[in-house]
Amino acid sequence: MHVVNCNSALHCYLRMSTTLTKCCMWTNFHIHNEQCKAIELQKVIKKIAIQHKDFDIQHRLHHITLIPTVASILSRHS
């Protein structure tokens, strides 16, 4: 019969929980930064398209998202 030490199991759980929370906060921070960059990039592209009267690009910007996926963000920051 295996006896589990409740204190060490609780300590391990709390450490894992804290680590996961920090990881989620870090990931959300980077996702927010990437979203801000994507929005700024869209604004720049739209200004250029308006200056050049390129309505095709303006139209496409409404249908294209430049926000990267979580996986691509994590791969760049790992």
Buried (B, 14 or more C-beta within 10 A) or exposed (E): EEEEEEEEEEEEEEEEEEEEEEEEEEBEEBBEEBBEEBEEEBEEBBEEBEEEEBEEBBEEBEEEEBEBEEEEBBEEEE
